[in-house]
Amino acid sequence: MSLVPDLASFELAAKKLAPYIHKTPVMELPLQNGIRAHLKLENLQVSGSFKVRGALNTVLALSEDDLKKGLVTASGGNHGMGVAYAGALTQTPTSIYLPENTPQSKVQKLQKLTPDVIVSGAVWDDANALALNARDQEGKTYIHPFADPTVIAGQGTIALEILKECPDIDTLLVAIGGGGLISGIAQAAKLIKPDIRIIGIEAEGAPTLHNSIKAGKLITLEAITTKAATLAPRRSAELNLEIIKNTVDDIILVSDDEMLDASRWLWQTAGIATELSAAAAIAALHTAKIDTDSAGKIGVVICGSGTDGIQ
């Protein structure tokens, strides 16, 4: 039985999530080079990013017994916020493991939602090992940030919303970290509109899925050098690689400086406050790494809020 969500799974997730999350707006914005893009503003989402969609969709599907065990996860920040929000909504104790490269602002926000926030390990993969140990040793219910069909189904509800509002979008740009967001969006979008182009944007300092696609197999990066912590796992998962291989048309790499410039531009031009990862697609457009002549109408997912463009 395939773990890849079908259209019914995305539609069910959208129905379940509707009472608890925002239907975020789509904003048309002219970019530096005169190109116009339609921005799906998930930085305005509950908890500050799209991650609440997948986390809450998963937690709402848990049994009473699973909830009684308490929740545990590892995150670069945004998924932790989503799980903590879901834990608060369901009155479930929640433990969040964060790597040391998590912005202090996200650590502080999480500590307001749950007292059990543990910062340990250089990158997400290290924090995740501790979360899995807590699952195994303490019996907690683990919520994976990207390699879970219910998480992927939750993230894919973004595609349902943006294509309902802008059905004539030809190319959709999505940032890639572990691959949960683009897996959900690409799978759902292709089911709705098979000829849509999906382009992933990944950090040069964490090209996990770019390199995996190139190698034809899942690879583990030797090191992470990007400052965009939410785009920085050393390894993705087979489920995400399978979906991305079948639905994503291209993966573009951008540098931290390019993301920083784009993030600052979004703040100065439109008052949109994003973290580095959320500006990745704008960075790719501003630096002409995408052939906009053949892209048609462009959609961009602005995936999370932050202060990178303000500082």
N, C-alpha and C positions, 0 to 999 in steps of 0.2 A: 504494500500500500504506500503510495507516494505521500511524503510529508509536505509537498509543495501546495500551498493554499489554492483553492479554486475560487471562482467568482462568488459563489455562495458564501464562502468563508469570509471574504472581504465585506460583503453586504451585511452579514450577520454581525461582524465586528463593528461596522458603522452604526448599526441599530443599537447595539449594547453600549457603545461609547457616547452616543448622542446626549444623554442626560447629564454627562459629567465633564465634557470638554467643550472647547470653543470650536465653532466652524470658522477657522481663521480666514481673513480677507485675502483677496488677490489684488495686487497693486501694479498698475502699468507704470513703468519707469524708463525714461530714456537714459542710456548709458553714456559713458565718456565718448565713445566713437560713433554716437548717433543711432546705435541699435536700440530698439525698444524691447524690453523683456517684461513678462508678466510674473511677478514675484508672489509666491505663496508664503505668507508671513507667519511661519510656525514659531518665530521668536515671540509672538503674542499668545502662544498656546499656554494653557494651564501648566504650571511648573517651569515655564520658560523655554520649552522645546517640544519637538514632535515625540520625544521618547515616552511621554505619558500615554500615548495611544497604545503602543505595544505592551507596556508594563501593565496598564489597567485592564486591557483586554485579556491578558494572561491571568491576572489576579482574580478577576471576576469569574473566570472559568474554574477556579480551584474549589475543591470540596471543603466542607467545614473542618474535616480532620487535617487537611493540608494547611489551612489557615491557622488552626490552633497551634501548629508547630512553630509558627513565626516565619517571617520571610528573610531571605538573605540574598545579596547580590554583590557584584563588583562592577564598578563604573568609573568612567572618566569624569563623571559629574552629572550629566543630564539623565542618563538611565536611572541613576540613584535617586534623583529628584522624582522621576516618574514612579519608581517603586515605593518611595517614601510617601508620595501622595496617595497611591493606591492602598498602602498600609494604613494611613490615617483614615481614609474613606471607609475601609472595612474594619477599622479598629484592631489591626493586627500588628504586633511588635515587629519591627523591621531593623535589620542590621545591614549597614552599607560599608563595603570595603573600597577604599579609594587609593590609587597610586600617588606617589609623592609629587608627581607633576600636575596634579589637579589644582586649578586656580583656587587661591584661598577664599575668594568670594563664593565659590560653589561649596566649599567645605562649610563655611559659615551658614549658608542658606540651608544646607542639609541638616546641620545641627539644630536648627529651629524646628525641623519636622520630626526628627528622631534623635534620641540621646546616644544611640549606638552607631557612631560613625568612626571607623578605624582607618587611619591613613598609614599605609605600609606598602613597600615595594616600589621599584623604580618606574614600572609601567603597568598598564592594565593587566597584562597577563600574570604578573606577580601578585597583584591584589586579588585576581580571580582565583588563583591557587589557594589563597587563604579563605576565600568565600566557599570554595568547594570543600575545604577541610571542615569549615563550620557546618556545612550541610551533612557531611559524613559523620563528624564527631558529636554534633549537637542535635542532629535530626531535623534541622530547619529546612524549609521549602525554598529551593534555589530558583531564582528567576534569571534566565540567561538574557543578556542584552541584545543578542542578534540571532543566535542559532536555535530558534524555537518557532514552530509554525504559527502559534497564537500571537507571538510578538510580531512576526512578519505580517500576519493578517492585520494586526492593529496599525502598523506603519503604512500599509497599503491603502488604508482609508483616505490618505492624503490624495492619492491618484483619483479616487472616486469623486472627491470634492472639486479638485482643480479641473478635471475633464467635464464635470457637469456645468461648472461656471464658464469654462473656456474650452469648448469641445473642438475648436479649430487649432489647438496647439499642435505643432508638428514635431518639435524637439523639446525634451524635458531634461534639465540638468539637475543632478542630484549628487551631493557630497557623499563620500564613502569613508567609513571608519571600519567597523567590523563587517558591515555589509547588510545589516538588518533593514535599514531605511531603503536603500536602493533595491534590495530583494523584493520588499513589499510593493514599492511603487512600480518597479519595472514589471513585475508579474501581473499586478492589477491593471496597469495601463495597457499592456499588450493584450490582455483579455478583452478590454473594452475597445481599444483602437489598435489593431495589429500592426498598422503601418507607422505608428509613432516611433520616433527615434529617442532612445534613452542614452544619455551620456553621463558617465560617472566622473567625479572629480576627486582626486586623491592627493594627499600631501606628498611632495617629493621625499620628505623625511620619514614616510611610513607607507611605501607603495605595496602594501600587503596583497591586495587583490589584483593590482596591475601586474605584479610579478607572478602571481599564481596563474592568472590567465595566460600570460606569456609562456610559462613553464608547462602549462597543461596539467597542473596538479597543485594541490594545496602546499604552499611553502611557509616557512617560518622565518621572519626577518632576523638577522643577527643583532640588529640594533635599531632603535627608534631615535631619530634626530629632530623631528618636528616639535614645535612648541604647542601645536594644536592637539591638546591631550585627548579630545573627543574623536580624533581621527587616528588614534595611535595604538592599535593592537599589533603585536608581532605576528599574530596568526588569526585567520578567520576560521571558517568551518565548512565542512563538505556540503551541507545544505545550502548555505549562501553561495558557495562557488558554483554549485549546480544551477541555481536560479540565474545567477549573474551571467554565466557562460551562455545560457539559452535566451536571455532577454535583453542584455545590455549591449549596445552597439559599439561603444568605445569607452575607454578610460583615459582621462587626461590628468597629467601631474602638474601641480602648481607649487611654488615655493612659499615659505613662511612670509617672506617680504611681500610677495604678490598678494597673499591673503590679507596681510596687515594693511597694505595700501587700499585694497578693496573694502575692507571693514571700515577704515577711516572715511573713505569716500561715501559709503552708505550713510554714515552718521552725519557727515558734513552736508551732504546733498539732500537727504530725505529724512533725517532724524531717526534712522533705523539702527538700533544698537544691537550689534551681533558679536558673537565670539568668532575666532579665526575661521573655524570650520564652516560656519554659516555663510561666510563671504567667499568660499572657495570657488563657486560657480561664477560669481561676478569677476573674480580674479582671472579665471580662464577666458571670459569674454573680453575683459579689458586688455588682456595681453595677446589677443587674436590667436589663441590656441585652438579655437573652434571655428570651423568654416561657416560663418554666418550667412554667406551668400546662398548656401544650399539648405540652411537650417529651417527656413520658413518662420512661422510664429514660434517664439521661444518662451518656454516656461522655466522658472527657476524656483527651487525650494530653498527658502531661507530658514535653515533648520533649527537655530537656537539663538537665544539672547546672550549678551555678554557686554563687556566694557572695552574690548580691544580697539574699537573704533573711536572711543571717547578719550582714551589716555594718550 
